[in-house]
Amino acid sequence: MRTHEAGAMHGDFASLRPAWLGVPDDVNALLPQLWAAGVERSDEGVLRVGGIPVGELADEFGTPAYILDEDDFRARCRAWARAFSGSDVFYAAKAFCSKAVLRAAVEEGLNVDVCTAGELAVALAAGIEPARLGYHGNNKSPAELRQAIELRVGRIVADSYNEIERIDALSAELGIRPHVMVRVNVGVEAHTHEYIATAHEDQKFGFSLVDGDAHEAARRIAASPNMYLAGLHSHIGSQIFDTSAFEVSAARVVRLFAGLQDEIDEPMGELDLGGGFGMAYTSQDDPQPPVDVAASLGKIVEAECAAAGIAVPRLSIEPGRTLIGPAVFTLYEVGTVKPVTLSAGASRLYVSVDGGMSDNIRPALYDATYSATLASRASRAAPALARVVGKHCESGDIVVKDEFLPADVAPGDLIAVPGTGAYCRSMGSNYNHVPRPPVIAVRDGEARVILARETVDDLLRLDVG
């Protein structure tokens, strides 16, 4: 049971903040690991991205707004593609989906993973070849499967016996033999939030390895003349910072892979280890560079394949949020500042911004942590413990739970929250009938809208009552 937010407010100053959050020597300093490469402070202390001051972005596009450093995103895609040269690297459309971003990912050498008809539609509108697409999801409808088969997407990841039956029947009807992978629940629990750990036994994804369902699912696909068993897929969770859990996961899925090779007529060609590698949201996070991840996973798979007596299959990997997450920050305008005096004489600044849980639900949903900085000016004021909150009618409407901001932060200031590229816009809502913010891409000193700001007219257009 999580403690109510108010319970964390009592005590002396030190007890109000987590142990990892130290009092900064310079409240204006930026931690490089939290920001896109093109983000910096000017000599006047104003945050800039790609050379453009955030004040100019706010004036032109309004706030709140998601700001994408496109060069940073493309560089991250290239880095993962190079590190896993010879393997297939998939960008997860669920993290953030737009035509411009999916197109950029493919241009930099990546494939795209989709899990709904909507994500597939965006990928197709972006001009992406269906062969570059993987289709995930635990409840793909017959219509979605029909479309995927008709388009000849690169692979369909089967998640249940019902799906295998649907794919089999549709493939026979259409006369098309799709590449199908089996999602294997390897029984490895990643050290992450329970809602984003996806390979422990008591959850909805995949076929259990322990009770033999994964083996049986693969056998059924291989036995059908209507489907081609392309390989096995496993995914143990998201926001993972080390590869130790992958060692156990790889050992188990490789053993299944090796066993199946002796039973099926056509050899499988691919092993997908999933991914979900972590990114830095705060100073406590220390993600590994892609080249280190690749080296570590390569050694693990080579060792397990050697032990199983099989050649290393073609690998695929899904880095997840680490591609798009750090490339984006959210720009807000401060509306009110409220100092709240707590017990033992300690106090906290409640800094209310013009967005909130409608543009970033993760702190309320996962107790996710974020950082923030005063973006529109430098300050000589002392650091003050602050909580950045939104404008919604919920006490849990918290954007940044714990952060040091200048004590003189005031209405009209701009606040920037880094690391909001993944699962913020894509999980956004219209709670309190607040329109969702735009996404602004900055590249080569120019800014352009890639997802437009919703308007009240957009909301009313759907209200046909």
Disulfide bonds with the S-S distance in Angstrom:
none
